[in-house]
Amino acid sequence: MAKNITIKDIAKEAGVSIALVSFVMNNRIGADGKQKYRVSEATKERILEVARRLDYRPNSAARSLRQGRTHVLGVILSDMGNIFYGTIAHYLEKMANKHGYTVLFGNTEEDPEQFNRLVQSFLEKDVEGFVVVPCQGSQAGMERLMASGRPFVVIDRHNPNYDVPYVYTDNADAMRQALHAIQEQGATKIEMVSYAMRISSMTDREDSFHEVLGPDAHIYHLPFTITEADADAVAEEVIRKGTDGLVMSSNVPSVAVLKALFRRGVRIQEDIRIVGFDYSNVYNFFNPPISYILQPLPEIAEQAAKYLFRLIEMRESGEDISTVKDKIILKATLK
């Protein structure tokens, strides 16, 4: 079996001290921000060349223990089976890998107890920071997270009860775009399909819907776990009332209701116009294709990751991160 090369082997081969090799390999900086040892470029290059030649592979676990760092992030999302959160997860992981972090993902399925369990589990694993999507009723988990002192960023949702960092979409503006689009397509009897969950992304869209169309404009509320019977009930009511326009609050209820209408022989985009929220490949099956609100998912992930990295760096340098509570609100576009 090949011998594991250590910094002691490199020091012997390069003719320098073990401490100097450790400094070069770990790029050690003192608390004052200055290098702990003076080392010439020539010596540094000789040490690195020896390390490459001997095929030195540092023990990441041991290095993390020495530095007091895990370089692990915890990401708690709502539904990674949804392309919306799956895309955000993809971009967050790319950003994390680029900056030398590993990501632990958790999925709540809008269950507050699961959210609380994931927060506790990730804290026990000593993750250095969080990106979270809190669900309805997740107060205990949020309070535990805030009390931990760990850096975190909330995405997709906001809650006026928590003065914490947020990155989310301007849902009110997005709904105004959706309503303008469906009215431009000729719809006059417009209703909305939303979730029954009282989360900010839904309530912001619903408030904007009523602001534009009036307080009597009807909204159908579906559970997070939508059944075929749930979608059928909406479709039957839409047909009975002669609704000629539906704005969908999210892609999952959108697809469920579209299928229910299609099963009943409704000519989508002729008998009834649809504008969706978030992408689904089902939208392209109709002629003309269904318009939808596209949220800037790569930008949400990028902004959240950059924000979190900054908080982690501040915390490592001993700065107070409790006062950094920006709210980054991004603009969606109609596609």
Summary of the structure (lengths in Angstrom):
residues: 335
radius of gyration: 26.0
end to end distance: 58.7
largest distance: 86.9
contacts: 1035
relative contact order: 0.11
helix: 47%
strand: 17%
